[in-house]
Amino acid sequence: MNRIADETSTTKLLAEFKQLFGPPPVLSSESMEAFDQSLIALIEEYRPTSHLKKMHVWDMAYELWEQRRIKRHKTLLIERRCGQNLEAQAQRRKLAAEAAKRKAANASMHAEQAGQAGKATSLVDKISEVEDVVQEAVTDVDEIILKTASERDYAIAFEAGIKIYGNFDQIQNSSVARLNNCYDLMERHQRLREQLHRDPIVDGEFQPVEGQPKLVPAPPLGSPDEGGK
């Protein structure tokens, strides 16, 4: 029964968070369910009751999600650069193949116009060689398109995108600093609440000491001659 009550409470808090703080920072290509699971984990960890604690928990979820996105895009940056480099290689080979093909066509046309057997034979041989080169170039293009990127390809891609990678690092470090600040504020808020709860108890246990009655000195005793004993 307690577990069901906890799940119901968490679901209500999740809906309340989205109503209080607006739409989550989730892109259309990202998973809303994954963000909700992260937020639920923080809710179950801190069980926020005050508005201030709810705000801190939401900020934590926001920063954790941003850090997750940055880490993913750092990887995508290298993958994208590597794909662009391979595509550029294939494009260069393709252009070279098309240029060779045009050269072969021109040579064939000149051979036909020349009408000389010996020269025609020589040109046909050259055309055959050029066509072989064209076929090899086309094959190279196909291999570049289909091949799996090597460690060297990734290294070249990383060097090409290292400036943007550094910018991602700066954004990530700023997000980490904001997240740490959220943790600090949460801890300070918790200690303050505990202190406010503890002070009345301490006041109740230790009451102020009431004033003691003033002592009056006793009269001196008389001597035996005066009737004293």
LOKE-323405 format. One record per residue: residue number from 0; y, x, z negated of N, C-alpha, C in turn. Coordinates in nm, 3 decimals. Layout:
(site NUM,(Y,X,Z),(Y,X,Z),(Y,X,Z)) ...
// end
This chain:
(site 0,(-0.121,0.083,0.000),(0.000,0.000,0.000),(0.125,0.085,0.000)) (site 1,(0.122,0.194,-0.080),(0.237,0.284,-0.085),(0.260,0.351,0.050)) (site 2,(0.148,0.387,0.117),(0.161,0.452,0.247),(0.227,0.358,0.347)) (site 3,(0.186,0.232,0.348),(0.245,0.134,0.439),(0.393,0.114,0.407)) (site 4,(0.425,0.110,0.279),(0.566,0.094,0.238),(0.648,0.214,0.282)) (site 5,(0.591,0.335,0.270),(0.662,0.456,0.313),(0.687,0.455,0.463)) (site 6,(0.586,0.414,0.541),(0.601,0.408,0.686),(0.708,0.307,0.725)) (site 7,(0.709,0.192,0.657),(0.811,0.090,0.685),(0.950,0.143,0.651)) (site 8,(0.960,0.212,0.537),(1.089,0.268,0.497),(1.137,0.372,0.597)) (site 9,(1.047,0.458,0.644),(1.083,0.561,0.742),(1.128,0.499,0.873)) (site 10,(1.057,0.394,0.918),(1.095,0.326,1.043),(1.234,0.264,1.031)) (site 11,(1.262,0.204,0.916),(1.395,0.145,0.894),(1.503,0.253,0.894)) (site 12,(1.474,0.365,0.828),(1.571,0.474,0.825),(1.596,0.531,0.964)) (site 13,(1.490,0.542,1.044),(1.505,0.593,1.181),(1.599,0.505,1.262)) (site 14,(1.581,0.372,1.252),(1.670,0.279,1.322),(1.811,0.286,1.266)) (site 15,(1.823,0.303,1.134),(1.955,0.311,1.071),(2.029,0.436,1.116)) (site 16,(1.957,0.548,1.129),(2.020,0.673,1.173),(2.082,0.656,1.312)) (site 17,(2.007,0.595,1.403),(2.057,0.579,1.539),(2.175,0.483,1.544)) (site 18,(2.176,0.385,1.453),(2.288,0.292,1.448),(2.412,0.360,1.389)) (site 19,(2.391,0.446,1.288),(2.503,0.512,1.223),(2.565,0.622,1.309)) (site 20,(2.480,0.702,1.374),(2.528,0.825,1.437),(2.522,0.821,1.589)) (site 21,(2.484,0.709,1.647),(2.490,0.698,1.792),(2.362,0.744,1.860)) (site 22,(2.363,0.751,1.994),(2.242,0.789,2.069),(2.200,0.932,2.037)) (site 23,(2.071,0.959,2.031),(2.023,1.095,2.008),(2.059,1.187,2.125)) (site 24,(2.066,1.318,2.103),(2.103,1.413,2.209),(1.986,1.447,2.300)) (site 25,(1.923,1.345,2.357),(1.803,1.364,2.437),(1.836,1.338,2.584)) (site 26,(1.810,1.436,2.670),(1.834,1.421,2.813),(1.725,1.334,2.875)) (site 27,(1.752,1.286,2.996),(1.655,1.198,3.063),(1.525,1.271,3.094)) (site 28,(1.530,1.404,3.106),(1.409,1.482,3.134),(1.334,1.520,3.007)) (site 29,(1.389,1.485,2.891),(1.329,1.522,2.763),(1.260,1.402,2.698)) (site 30,(1.185,1.428,2.593),(1.104,1.325,2.529),(1.176,1.266,2.407)) (site 31,(1.205,1.138,2.415),(1.265,1.069,2.301),(1.167,1.065,2.184)) (site 32,(1.039,1.051,2.215),(0.937,1.046,2.110),(0.934,1.177,2.032)) (site 33,(0.949,1.290,2.103),(0.948,1.420,2.035),(1.066,1.433,1.941)) (site 34,(1.184,1.385,1.983),(1.301,1.389,1.895),(1.279,1.300,1.773)) (site 35,(1.224,1.181,1.794),(1.198,1.089,1.682),(1.102,1.152,1.581)) (site 36,(1.000,1.220,1.630),(0.903,1.284,1.540),(0.970,1.393,1.457)) (site 37,(1.060,1.468,1.519),(1.133,1.572,1.446),(1.223,1.511,1.339)) (site 38,(1.292,1.402,1.375),(1.380,1.336,1.279),(1.300,1.272,1.165)) (site 39,(1.186,1.213,1.198),(1.101,1.153,1.095),(1.053,1.259,0.996)) (site 40,(1.017,1.376,1.047),(0.971,1.484,0.959),(1.081,1.524,0.860)) (site 41,(1.206,1.529,0.907),(1.317,1.563,0.817),(1.344,1.451,0.717)) (site 42,(1.332,1.326,0.762),(1.351,1.211,0.672),(1.247,1.214,0.561)) (site 43,(1.121,1.241,0.597),(1.015,1.245,0.497),(1.031,1.365,0.404)) (site 44,(1.092,1.472,0.454),(1.112,1.591,0.371),(1.221,1.569,0.267)) (site 45,(1.333,1.507,0.308),(1.449,1.497,0.219),(1.469,1.358,0.159)) (site 46,(1.410,1.255,0.219),(1.427,1.119,0.170),(1.573,1.089,0.137)) (site 47,(1.661,1.095,0.236),(1.805,1.078,0.208),(1.837,0.934,0.167)) (site 48,(1.918,0.921,0.064),(1.960,0.789,0.017),(2.111,0.770,0.034)) (site 49,(2.189,0.874,0.015),(2.334,0.862,0.031),(2.372,0.885,0.177)) (site 50,(2.491,0.838,0.213),(2.539,0.855,0.350),(2.557,1.003,0.383)) (site 51,(2.602,1.081,0.286),(2.626,1.223,0.309),(2.495,1.295,0.341)) (site 52,(2.389,1.265,0.266),(2.260,1.329,0.293),(2.203,1.284,0.428)) (site 53,(2.224,1.159,0.462),(2.179,1.111,0.593),(2.251,1.185,0.705)) (site 54,(2.379,1.210,0.685),(2.456,1.283,0.786),(2.403,1.426,0.802)) (site 55,(2.370,1.491,0.690),(2.315,1.627,0.696),(2.180,1.629,0.767)) (site 56,(2.096,1.532,0.739),(1.965,1.526,0.803),(1.980,1.505,0.954)) (site 57,(2.072,1.418,0.994),(2.097,1.396,1.137),(2.145,1.524,1.205)) (site 58,(2.238,1.595,1.139),(2.288,1.720,1.195),(2.176,1.824,1.209)) (site 59,(2.086,1.828,1.112),(1.972,1.919,1.120),(1.885,1.887,1.242)) (site 60,(1.856,1.758,1.259),(1.773,1.716,1.373),(1.842,1.752,1.505)) (site 61,(1.974,1.734,1.509),(2.051,1.765,1.630),(2.040,1.913,1.664)) (site 62,(2.064,1.999,1.563),(2.063,2.143,1.586),(1.923,2.193,1.622)) (site 63,(1.821,2.141,1.554),(1.685,2.181,1.588),(1.649,2.143,1.731)) (site 64,(1.696,2.027,1.774),(1.669,1.983,1.911),(1.741,2.072,2.012)) (site 65,(1.865,2.110,1.981),(1.940,2.197,2.072),(1.873,2.334,2.082)) (site 66,(1.827,2.387,1.970),(1.759,2.516,1.973),(1.631,2.509,2.055)) (site 67,(1.561,2.399,2.042),(1.439,2.380,2.120),(1.471,2.377,2.269)) (site 68,(1.579,2.312,2.305),(1.620,2.305,2.446),(1.660,2.443,2.499)) (site 69,(1.737,2.518,2.419),(1.782,2.650,2.463),(1.664,2.742,2.487)) (site 70,(1.568,2.742,2.396),(1.450,2.826,2.412),(1.375,2.790,2.541)) (site 71,(1.365,2.661,2.568),(1.296,2.617,2.689),(1.371,2.662,2.815)) (site 72,(1.504,2.651,2.811),(1.582,2.687,2.930),(1.592,2.837,2.950)) (site 73,(1.574,2.916,2.846),(1.568,3.061,2.863),(1.446,3.098,2.946)) (site 74,(1.335,3.029,2.921),(1.215,3.052,3.000),(1.233,3.000,3.143)) (site 75,(1.292,2.881,3.154),(1.314,2.824,3.287),(1.409,2.909,3.371)) (site 76,(1.505,2.975,3.305),(1.599,3.062,3.376),(1.524,3.171,3.451)) (site 77,(1.431,3.239,3.382),(1.357,3.347,3.446),(1.265,3.292,3.555)) (site 78,(1.199,3.180,3.527),(1.113,3.118,3.628),(1.193,3.080,3.752)) (site 79,(1.312,3.023,3.731),(1.394,2.979,3.844),(1.441,3.099,3.926)) (site 80,(1.489,3.204,3.859),(1.533,3.325,3.928),(1.420,3.388,4.007)) (site 81,(1.302,3.390,3.946),(1.187,3.448,4.015),(1.152,3.368,4.140)) (site 82,(1.154,3.236,4.129),(1.127,3.151,4.245),(1.231,3.170,4.355)) (site 83,(1.357,3.185,4.315),(1.463,3.209,4.414),(1.443,3.341,4.487)) (site 84,(1.401,3.445,4.412),(1.378,3.575,4.475),(1.263,3.570,4.575)) (site 85,(1.155,3.502,4.537),(1.041,3.490,4.628),(1.078,3.407,4.750)) (site 86,(1.157,3.304,4.728),(1.201,3.221,4.841),(1.290,3.301,4.936)) (site 87,(1.377,3.386,4.879),(1.464,3.469,4.963),(1.381,3.569,5.044)) (site 88,(1.277,3.625,4.982),(1.189,3.716,5.057),(1.122,3.644,5.173)) (site 89,(1.072,3.526,5.145),(1.005,3.449,5.251),(1.103,3.412,5.363)) (site 90,(1.227,3.380,5.326),(1.327,3.344,5.426),(1.359,3.463,5.516)) (site 91,(1.370,3.583,5.455),(1.398,3.703,5.534),(1.284,3.732,5.631)) (site 92,(1.160,3.719,5.583),(1.045,3.741,5.671),(1.042,3.637,5.783)) (site 93,(1.079,3.514,5.751),(1.079,3.409,5.851),(1.182,3.436,5.959)) (site 94,(1.301,3.477,5.918),(1.406,3.509,6.015),(1.365,3.627,6.103)) (site 95,(1.299,3.727,6.042),(1.252,3.842,6.120),(1.147,3.798,6.222)) (site 96,(1.059,3.706,6.182),(0.956,3.656,6.274),(1.018,3.578,6.389)) (site 97,(1.117,3.496,6.359),(1.184,3.420,6.465),(1.258,3.512,6.561)) (site 98,(1.321,3.618,6.508),(1.389,3.714,6.595),(1.290,3.785,6.686)) (site 99,(1.175,3.823,6.630),(1.073,3.889,6.710),(1.018,3.795,6.817)) (site 100,(1.005,3.669,6.783),(0.954,3.571,6.879),(1.051,3.555,6.995)) (site 101,(1.180,3.550,6.964),(1.280,3.539,7.071),(1.277,3.663,7.159)) (site 102,(1.260,3.778,7.099),(1.254,3.903,7.176),(1.134,3.902,7.269)) (site 103,(1.021,3.851,7.220),(0.901,3.844,7.303),(0.922,3.749,7.420)) (site 104,(0.989,3.636,7.396),(1.014,3.540,7.504),(1.105,3.599,7.610)) (site 105,(1.206,3.671,7.567),(1.298,3.736,7.663),(1.225,3.841,7.744)) (site 106,(1.139,3.917,7.679),(1.064,4.020,7.751),(0.971,3.957,7.854)) (site 107,(0.909,3.845,7.819),(0.819,3.777,7.913),(0.897,3.727,8.034)) (site 108,(1.017,3.673,8.010),(1.098,3.622,8.121),(1.140,3.736,8.213)) (site 109,(1.179,3.850,8.155),(1.219,3.964,8.239),(1.102,4.017,8.317)) (site 110,(0.983,4.012,8.261),(0.864,4.060,8.331),(0.835,3.974,8.452)) (site 111,(0.848,3.845,8.438),(0.825,3.754,8.550),(0.927,3.776,8.660)) (site 112,(1.052,3.801,8.619),(1.158,3.821,8.718),(1.144,3.955,8.789)) (site 113,(1.089,4.054,8.722),(1.078,4.187,8.782),(0.982,4.185,8.899)) (site 114,(0.868,4.118,8.887),(0.774,4.104,8.997),(0.699,4.230,9.028)) (site 115,(0.708,4.332,8.948),(0.638,4.457,8.970),(0.515,4.459,8.882)) (site 116,(0.400,4.486,8.943),(0.273,4.477,8.872),(0.267,4.574,8.756)) (site 117,(0.303,4.701,8.788),(0.294,4.801,8.682),(0.389,4.771,8.568)) (site 118,(0.510,4.736,8.605),(0.609,4.705,8.503),(0.571,4.579,8.428)) (site 119,(0.517,4.483,8.502),(0.477,4.358,8.439),(0.365,4.383,8.338)) (site 120,(0.268,4.472,8.379),(0.159,4.503,8.287),(0.211,4.568,8.160)) (site 121,(0.308,4.660,8.181),(0.366,4.727,8.065),(0.438,4.629,7.974)) (site 122,(0.511,4.537,8.034),(0.584,4.440,7.955),(0.489,4.343,7.884)) (site 123,(0.380,4.307,7.953),(0.282,4.218,7.891),(0.223,4.282,7.767)) (site 124,(0.196,4.414,7.781),(0.143,4.486,7.663),(0.243,4.482,7.548)) (site 125,(0.370,4.505,7.583),(0.473,4.503,7.479),(0.485,4.363,7.417)) (site 126,(0.478,4.261,7.504),(0.487,4.124,7.454),(0.373,4.095,7.357)) (site 127,(0.252,4.145,7.394),(0.136,4.124,7.308),(0.158,4.190,7.172)) (site 128,(0.216,4.312,7.176),(0.244,4.381,7.050),(0.346,4.303,6.965)) (site 129,(0.449,4.252,7.031),(0.552,4.176,6.959),(0.493,4.049,6.899)) (site 130,(0.406,3.983,6.975),(0.344,3.860,6.924),(0.257,3.890,6.802)) (site 131,(0.191,4.007,6.805),(0.113,4.047,6.688),(0.203,4.064,6.566)) (site 132,(0.319,4.125,6.591),(0.416,4.143,6.483),(0.463,4.008,6.431)) (site 133,(0.487,3.915,6.523),(0.531,3.781,6.484),(0.425,3.713,6.398)) (site 134,(0.298,3.724,6.440),(0.190,3.661,6.367),(0.177,3.721,6.227)) (site 135,(0.193,3.855,6.219),(0.186,3.921,6.088),(0.302,3.876,5.999)) (site 136,(0.420,3.860,6.059),(0.535,3.818,5.980),(0.515,3.677,5.925)) (site 137,(0.461,3.589,6.007),(0.435,3.452,5.963),(0.332,3.451,5.849)) (site 138,(0.230,3.535,5.864),(0.128,3.546,5.759),(0.190,3.597,5.629)) (site 139,(0.281,3.697,5.642),(0.349,3.749,5.523),(0.429,3.642,5.452)) (site 140,(0.497,3.558,5.530),(0.577,3.449,5.473),(0.487,3.354,5.394)) (site 141,(0.373,3.318,5.453),(0.280,3.228,5.384),(0.229,3.291,5.254)) (site 142,(0.200,3.420,5.258),(0.151,3.488,5.138),(0.258,3.491,5.028)) (site 143,(0.383,3.512,5.066),(0.492,3.515,4.968),(0.508,3.378,4.903)) (site 144,(0.499,3.273,4.984),(0.518,3.137,4.932),(0.405,3.100,4.837)) (site 145,(0.281,3.141,4.871),(0.165,3.098,4.795),(0.130,3.191,4.679)) (site 146,(0.182,3.312,4.678),(0.137,3.409,4.578),(0.190,3.375,4.439)) (site 147,(0.118,3.421,4.338),(0.160,3.409,4.199),(0.254,3.523,4.165)) (site 148,(0.364,3.492,4.099),(0.462,3.595,4.067),(0.400,3.701,3.976)) (site 149,(0.435,3.826,4.004),(0.384,3.937,3.925),(0.482,3.970,3.812)) (site 150,(0.439,4.061,3.723),(0.526,4.106,3.614),(0.653,4.170,3.670)) (site 151,(0.639,4.241,3.780),(0.756,4.304,3.844),(0.853,4.199,3.895)) (site 152,(0.800,4.092,3.953),(0.886,3.983,4.002),(0.965,3.922,3.887)) (site 153,(0.897,3.902,3.772),(0.965,3.845,3.655),(1.068,3.941,3.598)) (site 154,(1.038,4.071,3.601),(1.134,4.170,3.552),(1.261,4.170,3.637)) (site 155,(1.244,4.162,3.767),(1.360,4.156,3.857),(1.441,4.029,3.831)) (site 156,(1.370,3.918,3.810),(1.438,3.791,3.782),(1.514,3.798,3.650)) (site 157,(1.454,3.861,3.548),(1.520,3.873,3.418),(1.647,3.958,3.430)) (site 158,(1.640,4.068,3.504),(1.758,4.153,3.523),(1.868,4.076,3.595)) (site 159,(1.829,3.993,3.692),(1.929,3.917,3.768),(1.997,3.811,3.682)) (site 160,(1.924,3.756,3.584),(1.981,3.648,3.503),(2.013,3.689,3.361)) (site 161,(2.023,3.820,3.335),(2.037,3.866,3.197),(2.170,3.823,3.135)) (site 162,(2.274,3.811,3.217),(2.404,3.769,3.162),(2.396,3.625,3.112)) (site 163,(2.338,3.537,3.191),(2.322,3.398,3.149),(2.228,3.390,3.029)) (site 164,(2.124,3.475,3.028),(2.031,3.479,2.915),(2.106,3.515,2.786)) (site 165,(2.200,3.611,2.798),(2.280,3.647,2.682),(2.368,3.533,2.635)) (site 166,(2.421,3.455,2.729),(2.501,3.338,2.691),(2.416,3.235,2.616)) (site 167,(2.292,3.218,2.661),(2.200,3.130,2.589),(2.178,3.178,2.446)) (site 168,(2.165,3.310,2.430),(2.147,3.368,2.296),(2.265,3.335,2.206)) (site 169,(2.385,3.347,2.259),(2.505,3.317,2.180),(2.507,3.170,2.137)) (site 170,(2.474,3.081,2.229),(2.468,2.939,2.196),(2.362,2.913,2.090)) (site 171,(2.247,2.978,2.104),(2.139,2.960,2.008),(2.180,3.011,1.870)) (site 172,(2.244,3.128,1.865),(2.287,3.184,1.736),(2.390,3.093,1.668)) (site 173,(2.480,3.035,1.745),(2.578,2.942,1.689),(2.509,2.819,1.631)) (site 174,(2.407,2.770,1.702),(2.332,2.655,1.653),(2.257,2.689,1.525)) (site 175,(2.200,2.808,1.517),(2.129,2.851,1.396),(2.226,2.857,1.278)) (site 176,(2.347,2.909,1.303),(2.447,2.916,1.196),(2.484,2.776,1.147)) (site 177,(2.500,2.681,1.237),(2.532,2.543,1.197),(2.416,2.481,1.120)) (site 178,(2.293,2.511,1.163),(2.177,2.457,1.092),(2.169,2.514,0.950)) (site 179,(2.191,2.644,0.936),(2.190,2.705,0.803),(2.299,2.644,0.714)) (site 180,(2.414,2.614,0.775),(2.521,2.550,0.699),(2.478,2.411,0.651)) (site 181,(2.404,2.339,0.735),(2.353,2.208,0.694),(2.259,2.221,0.574)) (site 182,(2.170,2.322,0.578),(2.080,2.345,0.466),(2.158,2.375,0.338)) (site 183,(2.259,2.461,0.350),(2.340,2.497,0.232),(2.411,2.374,0.175)) (site 184,(2.471,2.294,0.263),(2.540,2.174,0.215),(2.444,2.076,0.149)) (site 185,(2.323,2.065,0.206),(2.223,1.976,0.148),(2.185,2.023,0.007)) (site 186,(2.165,2.154,-0.008),(2.127,2.208,-0.139),(2.241,2.191,-0.240)) (site 187,(2.364,2.216,-0.199),(2.478,2.199,-0.289),(2.493,2.053,-0.330)) (site 188,(2.474,1.964,-0.234),(2.484,1.822,-0.264),(2.375,1.779,-0.364)) (site 189,(2.254,1.833,-0.346),(2.145,1.800,-0.436),(2.171,1.853,-0.577)) (site 190,(2.221,1.977,-0.587),(2.251,2.034,-0.719),(2.361,1.956,-0.790)) (site 191,(2.461,1.912,-0.713),(2.570,1.835,-0.772),(2.520,1.702,-0.826)) (site 192,(2.434,1.635,-0.752),(2.379,1.507,-0.798),(2.294,1.527,-0.924)) (site 193,(2.217,1.635,-0.927),(2.136,1.662,-1.045),(2.223,1.692,-1.166)) (site 194,(2.333,1.764,-1.143),(2.424,1.795,-1.255),(2.491,1.669,-1.308)) (site 195,(2.534,1.581,-1.216),(2.598,1.457,-1.259),(2.500,1.368,-1.335)) (site 196,(2.375,1.375,-1.297),(2.273,1.296,-1.367),(2.238,1.358,-1.502)) (site 197,(2.245,1.490,-1.513),(2.207,1.559,-1.635),(2.315,1.555,-1.742)) (site 198,(2.443,1.560,-1.705),(2.553,1.567,-1.802),(2.555,1.449,-1.899)) (site 199,(2.541,1.323,-1.858),(2.540,1.212,-1.955),(2.426,1.223,-2.055)) (site 200,(2.309,1.275,-2.010),(2.197,1.291,-2.101),(2.228,1.394,-2.208)) (site 201,(2.290,1.505,-2.165),(2.327,1.609,-2.260),(2.429,1.555,-2.360)) (site 202,(2.526,1.476,-2.311),(2.628,1.419,-2.400),(2.565,1.325,-2.501)) (site 203,(2.458,1.255,-2.461),(2.394,1.163,-2.553),(2.311,1.234,-2.659)) (site 204,(2.259,1.351,-2.627),(2.175,1.423,-2.721),(2.257,1.497,-2.828)) (site 205,(2.377,1.537,-2.792),(2.459,1.615,-2.884),(2.588,1.539,-2.914)) (site 206,(2.589,1.469,-3.029),(2.708,1.396,-3.071),(2.801,1.489,-3.147)) (site 207,(2.931,1.468,-3.140),(3.024,1.554,-3.216),(3.004,1.538,-3.366)) (site 208,(3.022,1.648,-3.440),(3.005,1.649,-3.586),(3.124,1.579,-3.650)) (site 209,(3.092,1.480,-3.738),(3.201,1.409,-3.805),(3.267,1.497,-3.910)) (site 210,(3.391,1.467,-3.940),(3.465,1.547,-4.038),(3.404,1.536,-4.178)) (site 211,(3.392,1.648,-4.248),(3.337,1.650,-4.383),(3.446,1.611,-4.485)) (site 212,(3.406,1.542,-4.597),(3.507,1.507,-4.699),(3.566,1.633,-4.763)) (site 213,(3.695,1.622,-4.796),(3.764,1.736,-4.855),(3.714,1.758,-4.998)) (site 214,(3.682,1.881,-5.030),(3.632,1.916,-5.163),(3.750,1.931,-5.260)) (site 215,(3.737,1.865,-5.377),(3.841,1.875,-5.480),(3.789,1.967,-5.590)) (site 216,(3.863,2.071,-5.629),(3.813,2.163,-5.734),(3.800,2.091,-5.868)) (site 217,(3.694,2.118,-5.941),(3.669,2.057,-6.073),(3.764,2.118,-6.176)) (site 218,(3.804,2.038,-6.279),(3.893,2.092,-6.382),(3.822,2.198,-6.464)) (site 219,(3.892,2.298,-6.511),(3.827,2.406,-6.589),(3.774,2.351,-6.720)) (site 220,(3.664,2.410,-6.761),(3.604,2.371,-6.890),(3.685,2.427,-7.006)) (site 221,(3.700,2.349,-7.117),(3.776,2.397,-7.233),(3.701,2.498,-7.316)) (site 222,(3.770,2.580,-7.395),(3.708,2.679,-7.482),(3.650,2.612,-7.606)) (site 223,(3.559,2.677,-7.679),(3.501,2.615,-7.800),(3.604,2.574,-7.901)) (site 224,(3.714,2.654,-7.912),(3.818,2.619,-8.008),(3.888,2.491,-7.975)) (site 225,(3.887,2.455,-7.849),(3.956,2.335,-7.804),(3.860,2.214,-7.795)) (site 226,(3.741,2.234,-7.849),(3.645,2.123,-7.846),(3.549,2.131,-7.732)) (site 227,(3.558,2.234,-7.654),(3.464,2.245,-7.544),(3.328,2.292,-7.589)) (site 228,(3.232,2.267,-7.515),(3.096,2.307,-7.548),(3.053,2.419,-7.455)) 
// end
